[in-house]
Amino acid sequence: MSAALNIARDTAANDDAGFAASALEAVCVTPHEFFMPGQGANGRTGVLLIHGLTGTPNEMRLLARGLNKAGFTVYAVQLAGHCGDMDDLLATRWQDWYASVEAGAERLSAQVDRLVVAGLSMGAVLSLALAEERPELVCGVAALSATFRYDGWSMPFYTRMGDVLLPIFRALGIGRHRVFMEQPPYGIKDEALRRQIVAQMHAGDSAAAGLPGNPWWSVVEMRGLARRVLSRLSTVRAPVLVVHAREDDIADVANARQIVDGVKHAPVELVLLDDSYHMVTVDRERRTVIRATVAFVQGLAEAARPQKDAA
């Protein structure tokens, strides 16, 4: 979803300022992406962060900072068509979004020895897509608030009919500029934080906070991506961390359970949150999400390192 925090961007600004220009040029391709080089042994493990539909890399800032503090190299990619206006988004399809992820993975892989991919909402679905399509690149997946369907408790009934009606509308050229406007509580359980985010969403700065609604035609694209990923979950061979709020207002927890049930040839860890809604990277349990993700990536990094011979 589109909620993102300027405060998250600002808290990491000091870290960003110190990055070597050569490293930034080698990885980032837009002003809205960000790269955090790692340190020590953990620096050889890279984490590719993927935002959600109508969102921006900013919604991954706090998670990125937590991972980087643990020493990991982090790159938050910008999806094609995002951080602009609605026409920019409508000019892209899910294949374009996936191409952004794959290109970002290749750029980050050139800087590190191993790659973990972590995404929020539709970004989680794209993370799984990368693991399915490019298993040689991915050693682990963190799927946060994975969204195959907009079926959370706050979503209006017509979003549940989207699979039937929206493809027909699109085929007939109907509703190109119609959107599903986000509804309270906007993915945020923390009320003070919610007020800040809502103000940003409606301030018109899509590069900072994303768009305030989901275009109908983009939802059609998202569902096409979701169907493809769901149909191929059994091909995932990388370990998967699944984090989801029990009371997710945007995507019911059943979305998370589909990953648990569908990934049959790799270990899957499920973490359920009791005090958050959809935007788990910034909501009340964000520190829990950061700890779980850091521990997951740490385990993958340690497993990949050569074991020292016993003395």
C-alpha angles and dihedrals in degrees: 000000000000103000113119135153130238084198089062090052092048096048090058096042094098091053092049093050093064098054118119111254091226092057092048092050091050094054116018118070101176133043090243097059121084136202128200116191114218133229136232123346092334090058089075089066114078127200118204111205121204125194127213136260111300088003133113137226087262092078087066096049099101093046089047092053092050092050092046092049086059088056101259124137110242134195122181110200127207115228119231113270094019131116089038135074131301094270090057090055095044090054089066135070131204090267088061091052091050091048089057089054095047093048090048091050091053092049093049093044089060088062100046144036098238137018133220119185123209127181140178123223107325085004087067089055090050089049090057090046090057091050089051097046101035108028091159089064101045127070096169144006130212110196110193118189090342110207119203091149136017094237104130122132095261096051117107118245094251092065087064089057093051095103090062104035107029098060088051092049091049093049089052093046092246124146102009092153098033117113141192100237114218115256131215128304086036094208094299125109095182103087098204091049090046092057091054093048095046090052090052094046092054096041091084098241101125092172089064103035108010128234119319094231144025117252112232093234092050089052088056088054092048091052091050089054091047093052092051094048094046091051091056103039091113089066093063110112100171122091113263132212112201118195120181138156115242088221097042105164095200106038121023118235087250086081089064093046090056088063092048091050097039102049101078105160103050136050115269124199117197121202116185120196124214102191106043141072127210103309095068094163091067106019129095096292097045091122089055089051092049092048093048093048094046091049091049094050091043090055092051092047093050093046091053096051119096110259115241115242112256111258 
